[in-house]
Structure formats: C-alpha cells, structure tokens
Amino acid sequence: MEISSIISAIVIGLIIGLLGRLLAPGRQPIGLLWTIVVGIVAAFVGSAIAAGLGVADTEGVDWIEWLIQIALAAVGVTALARTRLGR
C-alpha cells in the first residue's frame, strides 16, 4: 500500500466519520482518532455492501454508496459512544 493510499483512506475516513458523527443522536464522548477509525471501517464495509448490491460503480458520484457509508459510520459512532459511556 502506497503512502498516498493511506493518506486518502485517512481523509475519506475522517469525512465519513465526521458526517456519521453529525447524524448520530446525542453527544458522543469519543475522540477524533476513534471517529476516523470508525469512518475508515464504515467506508470499507459500506463499499463492500454497495458492491454486493451492485450500486458501487455508477456514473458520476456514487451517492448510494456514500449514504451507506455514512449510515454505517453513524451506527458505529453511536455504538462506540454507548460502550464508552458504560465505562
């Protein structure tokens, strides 16, 4: 994996994570690093789901894939925040 791929994964993870965090209800007591990690995982899993549904490669912007990724990030941020609150 090249350094540019790693940097782009981090940037995309940050964007997906932040958008998911904005959609998550309530306050999330997790840091920026966890938000990025959740965003990266949501981006990879969302891409796999979109590919499975056949909506990953469309002309123009892949809006459905982005929506899947952001929804997964919101669920991930909410789940992580709830586990952190339980401590």
C-alpha positions in Angstrom: 0.0 0.0 0.0 1.4 3.4 -1.0 1.6 6.4 1.3 -1.0 8.2 -0.9 -3.4 5.4 -0.4 -3.0 5.5 3.3 -3.5 9.3 3.4 -6.5 9.1 1.2 -8.0 6.4 3.4 -7.5 8.6 6.4 -9.0 11.6 4.7 -12.0 9.7 3.5 -12.4 8.0 6.9 -12.3 11.4 8.5 -15.0 12.8 6.2 -17.2 9.7 6.6 -16.7 9.6 10.3 -17.5 13.3 10.8 -20.6 13.0 8.7 -21.7 9.9 10.6 -21.0 11.7 13.9 -23.2 14.6 12.8 -26.1 12.2 12.2 -25.6 10.3 15.4 -28.1 11.3 18.1 -26.8 12.9 21.3 -23.3 13.7 22.4 -20.5 11.3 21.6 -17.7 11.1 24.1 -15.1 9.8 21.7 -12.1 11.5 20.2 -11.2 12.4 16.7 -9.0 9.3 16.3 -11.9 7.0 17.1 -14.1 9.0 14.7 -11.5 8.4 11.9 -11.2 4.7 12.7 -15.0 4.3 12.6 -15.1 6.3 9.4 -12.4 4.1 7.7 -14.1 0.9 8.8 -17.5 2.2 7.6 -16.0 3.3 4.3 -14.6 -0.2 3.6 -17.7 -2.1 4.8 -20.0 0.3 3.0 -18.1 -0.1 -0.2 -18.4 -3.9 0.1 -22.1 -3.7 0.8 -22.6 -1.3 -2.2 -20.6 -3.7 -4.4 -22.8 -6.6 -3.2 -25.9 -4.6 -4.1 -24.5 -3.6 -7.4 -24.5 0.2 -6.8 -20.8 0.8 -6.2 -19.9 1.7 -9.8 -22.3 4.2 -11.2 -21.7 7.1 -13.5 -20.8 10.3 -11.6 -20.9 10.4 -7.8 -21.8 7.2 -6.1 -24.5 8.7 -3.8 -25.9 5.4 -2.7 -22.5 4.2 -1.7 -21.8 7.4 0.3 -25.2 7.1 2.1 -24.5 3.5 3.1 -21.0 4.5 4.4 -22.3 7.5 6.3 -25.2 5.5 7.8 -22.7 2.8 8.9 -20.5 5.5 10.4 -23.4 6.9 12.4 -24.2 3.5 13.7 -20.6 2.8 14.5 -20.1 6.2 16.3 -23.3 5.7 18.3 -22.3 2.1 19.3 -18.8 3.2 20.3 -20.1 6.2 22.2 -22.5 3.9 24.2 -19.8 1.5 25.1 -17.6 4.3 26.2 -20.4 5.7 28.4 -20.8 2.3 30.0 -17.3 2.5 31.5 
